[in-house]
Amino acid sequence: MYLKKILWAVAILGLLVCGFVVYQIYSAIFSPNTQFNNEEAYVYIPSDAIFTDVRTSLEPLLKDLSSFEAVARRKGYTTNVKPGKYALKKGMNNNEIINTLRSANLPVRVSFNNQESLPALAGRIAEQIEADSLSLLQAFNDPAFLKASHFDEDGKLGMYLPNTYEFFWNTSAEGFRERMWTEYDRFWNEERRKKAENLGLTPNEVTALAAIVQKETVKADERPRVAGVYLNRVKQGMLLQADPTVIYAIKKETGNYDTIIKRVLYRDLEMDSPYNTYKYAGIPPGPITMPDISSIDAVLNPEKHDYLYFVADVSNFGYHIFAKTLAQHNRNKVQYTRWLNEQKVLR
């Protein structure tokens, strides 16, 4: 009888111990383990991260780091860390957290606008994905890639179409470049290439001309008219005489693309640069900025007219006054020159 009581006591104690162990395991796996107040917290895991790096990143976000580590080891995550951007939701348990970190890499929206140089683009993109600006710039300038994609030193800026794209945060520099090449190739479909051919231009020349249009007017609805002016000049063998190209030539010469030049001076027009369209005929050898798609399509679908000149309209800022003759243009230009002088815009 006494032995039976001991056996029952041992059995009950064993059950209690087992129950406690099961409870502990259950709690470690399924109890909420977040301590942030927002509905979501984002975790960025670099490509070369190991589990200790993940642990450090999660430390301020979790109540019990030890239980997380225990479950991570049980599920094999500690030796299989995945890079990327992940969203942890308030109240998640360790099981849910680990499942998220293993399979729910979130895309990020990457945007860039009208950059004037590849270093500027590299800096902009490095703010949005894991790749740093140096690796991006090296990828952009890779001679083997440029040769394979048929871009030269002047034209390579035109491969990058300003827009908003989805990438995984851990995209490499080469991955970003290859995606941009794919987007460029997709954009220059058969229809657009045919329109360029009908204008007697290559896609690179269209992009270079579109970059001038982009700089000349911020009004998308005016771009086809401005494009028509420059195409008329090209057809007639006239100098383009576009001030933005002179400004770009100055920036390229000095290497300072942050320079602000509001007024082109007569001495600037003598600058010896293939981008100086007051000195050299035809379209510049490459784009002076990354033109919007609207500017490229404006060149491919220009307004048909006989205008050869235009000047800023100070009575309707952002738009321009157009002229068919130099005499008309000189009369129109008086109002703009007077306004510049009144505003004391000297440079």
C-alpha positions as CSV (number, residue, x, y, z in Angstrom):
1,M,0.0,0.0,0.0
2,Y,2.8,2.4,1.0
3,L,4.6,1.6,-2.3
4,K,1.5,2.2,-4.3
5,K,1.2,5.7,-2.7
6,I,4.7,6.5,-3.6
7,L,4.2,5.4,-7.2
8,W,1.1,7.5,-7.5
9,A,2.9,10.5,-6.0
10,V,5.8,10.0,-8.5
11,A,3.3,9.7,-11.4
12,I,1.5,12.8,-10.4
13,L,4.7,14.7,-9.9
14,G,5.9,13.5,-13.3
15,L,2.6,14.7,-14.9
16,L,3.0,18.1,-13.2
17,V,6.6,18.4,-14.4
18,C,5.6,17.3,-17.9
19,G,2.7,19.8,-17.9
20,F,5.0,22.5,-16.7
21,V,7.5,21.7,-19.5
22,V,4.8,21.6,-22.1
23,Y,3.4,24.9,-20.8
24,Q,6.9,26.4,-21.0
25,I,7.4,25.2,-24.5
26,Y,3.9,26.3,-25.5
27,S,4.5,29.8,-24.0
28,A,7.9,30.1,-25.7
29,I,6.4,29.3,-29.1
30,F,2.9,30.8,-29.0
31,S,2.8,33.5,-26.4
32,P,3.0,37.2,-27.6
33,N,6.6,38.3,-27.5
34,T,6.7,41.9,-28.8
35,Q,7.2,45.1,-26.8
36,F,6.7,47.9,-29.3
37,N,3.7,50.1,-29.3
38,N,3.1,50.7,-33.0
39,E,1.1,48.2,-35.0
40,E,4.2,47.2,-37.0
41,A,7.9,47.4,-36.6
42,Y,10.3,46.9,-39.5
43,V,13.5,44.9,-39.4
44,Y,16.3,45.2,-42.0
45,I,18.6,42.2,-42.2
46,P,21.7,42.7,-44.3
47,S,22.9,40.1,-46.8
48,D,26.0,39.2,-44.7
49,A,24.1,39.0,-41.4
50,I,24.3,36.0,-39.1
51,F,21.9,35.1,-36.3
52,T,23.7,37.2,-33.7
53,D,23.1,40.3,-35.9
54,V,19.4,39.4,-36.1
55,R,19.3,39.0,-32.4
56,T,20.8,42.4,-31.9
57,S,18.3,44.0,-34.2
58,L,15.4,42.3,-32.4
59,E,16.6,43.1,-28.9
60,P,14.6,46.4,-28.5
61,L,11.5,44.9,-30.1
62,L,11.0,41.6,-28.1
63,K,10.1,41.0,-24.5
64,D,12.0,37.7,-24.1
65,L,15.0,37.3,-26.4
66,S,16.0,34.0,-24.8
67,S,12.7,32.3,-25.7
68,F,13.0,33.7,-29.3
69,E,16.5,32.3,-29.6
70,A,15.4,28.9,-28.3
71,V,12.5,28.6,-30.8
72,A,14.8,29.9,-33.6
73,R,17.3,27.1,-32.9
74,R,14.5,24.5,-32.8
75,K,13.2,25.7,-36.1
76,G,16.6,25.8,-37.7
77,Y,16.5,29.6,-38.3
78,T,19.8,30.3,-36.6
79,T,21.8,28.7,-39.4
80,N,19.5,29.9,-42.2
81,V,19.2,33.7,-41.9
82,K,17.5,35.4,-44.8
83,P,18.3,39.0,-45.7
84,G,15.6,41.6,-46.5
85,K,13.0,43.9,-45.0
86,Y,10.5,42.3,-42.7
87,A,7.4,43.6,-40.9
88,L,6.7,42.4,-37.3
89,K,3.2,42.9,-36.1
90,K,2.3,43.9,-32.6
91,G,1.5,40.8,-30.5
92,M,3.3,38.3,-32.7
93,N,4.6,35.1,-31.0
94,N,8.0,33.6,-31.6
95,N,6.7,31.1,-34.1
96,E,5.1,33.9,-36.2
97,I,8.1,36.1,-35.9
98,I,10.4,33.3,-37.2
99,N,8.1,32.4,-40.0
100,T,8.0,36.0,-41.0
101,L,11.8,36.3,-41.0
102,R,12.1,33.2,-43.1
103,S,9.6,33.9,-45.9
104,A,8.0,37.3,-45.9
105,N,10.7,39.6,-47.4
106,L,8.8,42.8,-48.2
107,P,9.4,44.8,-51.4
108,V,10.3,48.5,-51.1
109,R,9.3,51.3,-53.4
110,V,12.4,52.9,-55.0
111,S,12.0,56.3,-56.7
112,F,14.4,58.6,-58.5
113,N,13.8,61.6,-60.6
114,N,15.9,63.7,-63.1
115,Q,19.4,63.1,-61.8
116,E,22.1,64.8,-63.8
117,S,24.9,62.3,-63.1
118,L,25.4,58.7,-62.2
119,P,27.0,59.5,-58.8
120,A,23.8,61.5,-58.0
121,L,21.7,58.5,-59.0
122,A,23.9,56.1,-56.9
123,G,23.5,58.3,-53.9
124,R,19.7,58.5,-54.3
125,I,19.3,54.7,-54.7
126,A,21.7,53.9,-51.8
127,E,19.2,55.7,-49.5
128,Q,16.5,53.2,-50.5
129,I,18.1,49.8,-50.8
130,E,21.0,47.9,-49.2
131,A,23.6,48.4,-51.9
132,D,25.9,51.4,-51.1
133,S,26.6,54.2,-53.5
134,L,30.1,53.0,-54.3
135,S,29.0,49.5,-55.4
136,L,26.2,51.1,-57.4
137,L,28.5,53.5,-59.2
138,Q,30.9,50.6,-60.0
139,A,28.0,48.6,-61.4
140,F,26.8,51.6,-63.5
141,N,30.3,52.1,-65.0
142,D,31.2,48.5,-65.5
143,P,32.9,48.4,-69.0
144,A,31.7,44.9,-69.7
145,F,28.1,45.8,-69.0
146,L,28.3,49.1,-71.0
147,K,29.7,47.2,-74.0
148,A,27.1,44.5,-73.8
149,S,24.2,47.0,-73.5
150,H,25.7,49.4,-76.2
151,F,26.0,52.4,-74.1
152,D,29.0,54.8,-74.3
153,E,30.4,57.2,-71.7
154,D,28.0,60.0,-72.8
155,G,24.9,57.9,-73.3
156,K,24.9,55.7,-70.2
157,L,22.9,58.2,-68.1
158,G,20.0,57.7,-70.4
159,M,19.5,54.0,-69.5
160,Y,17.8,55.0,-66.2
161,L,14.1,56.0,-66.6
162,P,12.8,58.2,-63.7
163,N,9.9,56.4,-62.0
164,T,8.9,54.4,-59.0
165,Y,9.8,50.7,-59.0
166,E,9.5,47.8,-56.5
167,F,12.6,46.1,-55.4
168,F,13.6,43.9,-52.5
169,W,15.6,46.0,-50.0
170,N,18.5,43.5,-50.2
171,T,18.8,44.0,-54.0
172,S,22.5,44.1,-55.0
173,A,24.0,46.9,-57.1
174,E,24.2,44.6,-60.1
175,G,20.6,43.5,-59.5
176,F,19.4,47.1,-59.6
177,R,21.4,47.8,-62.8
178,E,20.0,44.7,-64.5
179,R,16.5,45.6,-63.6
180,M,17.0,49.1,-65.0
181,W,18.3,47.7,-68.2
182,T,15.2,45.4,-68.4
183,E,12.9,48.4,-67.8
184,Y,14.8,50.4,-70.5
185,D,14.5,47.5,-73.0
186,R,10.8,47.1,-72.2
187,F,10.2,50.9,-72.6
188,W,11.9,51.0,-76.0
189,N,9.4,48.6,-77.6
190,E,8.9,48.2,-81.3
191,E,6.4,51.1,-81.6
192,R,8.7,53.6,-79.9
193,R,11.7,52.5,-81.9
194,K,9.7,52.9,-85.1
195,K,8.7,56.4,-84.2
196,A,12.4,57.3,-83.5
197,E,13.4,55.8,-86.8
198,N,10.7,57.9,-88.6
199,L,12.3,61.0,-87.0
200,G,15.7,59.9,-88.2
201,L,16.9,59.5,-84.6
202,T,18.3,56.6,-82.5
203,P,16.8,55.9,-79.1
204,N,19.9,57.5,-77.5
205,E,19.4,60.7,-79.6
206,V,15.7,60.8,-78.6
207,T,16.7,60.5,-75.0
208,A,19.3,63.3,-75.3
209,L,16.8,65.6,-77.0
210,A,14.1,64.7,-74.4
211,A,16.6,65.7,-71.6
212,I,16.7,69.2,-73.1
213,V,12.9,69.4,-73.4
214,Q,12.8,68.2,-69.7
215,K,15.1,71.1,-68.7
216,E,13.3,73.7,-70.8
217,T,9.8,73.2,-69.4
218,V,8.3,71.8,-66.3
219,K,4.9,71.7,-67.9
220,A,4.2,68.3,-69.4
221,D,1.4,69.6,-71.6
222,E,3.9,72.0,-73.3
223,R,6.7,69.5,-73.9
224,P,5.4,68.3,-77.3
225,R,5.5,71.9,-78.5
226,V,9.0,72.5,-77.2
227,A,10.1,69.1,-78.7
228,G,8.6,70.3,-82.1
229,V,10.8,73.5,-82.0
230,Y,14.0,71.5,-81.5
231,L,13.0,68.9,-84.2
232,N,12.3,71.8,-86.6
233,R,15.8,73.1,-85.9
234,V,17.4,69.7,-86.4
235,K,15.6,69.3,-89.8
236,Q,16.8,72.8,-90.9
237,G,20.4,72.2,-89.7
238,M,20.1,75.1,-87.2
239,L,22.0,75.2,-83.9
240,L,19.7,74.1,-81.1
241,Q,20.9,77.0,-78.9
242,A,19.5,75.5,-75.7
243,D,20.6,77.2,-72.5
244,P,20.3,74.0,-70.4
245,T,23.0,72.4,-72.5
246,V,25.4,75.2,-71.7
247,I,24.7,75.0,-68.0
248,Y,25.3,71.2,-68.2
249,A,28.6,71.8,-70.0
250,I,29.7,74.1,-67.2
251,K,28.7,71.6,-64.5
252,K,30.4,68.7,-66.4
253,E,33.6,70.8,-66.8
254,T,33.8,71.7,-63.2
255,G,32.5,68.4,-61.8
256,N,30.1,70.3,-59.6
257,Y,26.5,69.3,-60.5
258,D,25.1,71.1,-57.6
259,T,26.0,74.5,-59.1
260,I,22.9,76.7,-59.5
261,I,23.0,78.8,-62.7
262,K,19.9,80.9,-63.4
263,R,21.2,83.0,-66.2
264,V,23.5,82.0,-69.1
265,L,26.0,84.8,-70.0
266,Y,27.4,85.5,-73.4
267,R,30.9,84.3,-72.3
268,D,29.4,80.9,-71.5
269,L,28.3,80.5,-75.1
270,E,31.9,80.3,-76.1
271,M,32.7,77.3,-74.0
272,D,34.3,74.5,-76.0
273,S,32.2,71.5,-75.2
274,P,30.2,69.1,-77.4
275,Y,27.3,69.8,-75.1
276,N,27.4,73.5,-76.0
277,T,24.6,73.7,-78.5
278,Y,25.4,77.3,-79.3
279,K,28.7,76.2,-80.7
280,Y,28.1,72.7,-82.0
281,A,25.3,71.6,-84.3
282,G,23.0,68.7,-83.8
283,I,21.9,66.8,-80.7
284,P,24.4,66.5,-77.8
285,P,26.3,63.2,-77.5
286,G,24.3,62.3,-74.4
287,P,21.4,63.4,-72.1
288,I,22.0,66.4,-69.8
289,T,19.6,64.8,-67.2
290,M,17.5,61.7,-66.9
291,P,14.3,62.7,-68.8
292,D,10.8,61.8,-67.7
293,I,8.9,59.3,-69.8
294,S,6.6,62.2,-70.7
295,S,9.6,64.1,-72.2
296,I,10.7,61.1,-74.2
297,D,7.2,60.6,-75.5
298,A,7.0,64.3,-76.3
299,V,9.9,63.9,-78.7
300,L,8.5,60.8,-80.2
301,N,5.1,62.5,-80.6
302,P,5.9,66.2,-81.2
303,E,3.5,68.9,-82.0
304,K,3.5,69.8,-85.7
305,H,4.1,73.5,-86.2
306,D,6.5,76.0,-87.7
307,Y,8.0,77.5,-84.5
308,L,11.7,77.8,-84.3
309,Y,12.1,79.9,-81.2
310,F,10.7,80.3,-77.7
311,V,11.3,82.3,-74.5
312,A,9.9,82.1,-71.0
313,D,6.6,83.8,-70.5
314,V,6.9,86.0,-67.4
315,S,3.1,86.6,-67.4
316,N,2.5,82.9,-67.2
317,F,5.4,81.3,-65.3
318,G,6.3,77.8,-66.4
319,Y,5.1,78.3,-69.9
320,H,6.8,80.0,-73.0
321,I,6.1,82.3,-75.8
322,F,6.8,80.8,-79.3
323,A,7.9,82.5,-82.5
324,K,8.4,81.5,-86.1
325,T,10.9,84.2,-87.0
326,L,14.0,85.7,-85.3
327,A,12.4,89.1,-85.4
328,Q,9.3,87.9,-83.5
329,H,11.5,86.1,-81.0
330,N,13.7,89.1,-80.3
331,R,10.5,91.1,-79.6
332,N,9.3,88.4,-77.3
333,K,12.7,88.2,-75.5
334,V,12.5,91.8,-74.4
335,Q,10.0,91.0,-71.7
336,Y,12.1,88.2,-70.3
337,T,15.3,90.1,-70.3
338,R,13.6,93.0,-68.6
339,W,12.2,90.7,-65.9
340,L,15.7,89.2,-65.3
341,N,17.1,92.6,-64.8
342,E,14.3,93.7,-62.5
343,Q,14.9,90.6,-60.4
344,K,18.6,91.2,-60.5
345,V,19.3,87.7,-61.7
346,L,23.0,88.1,-62.7
347,R,24.0,84.4,-62.8
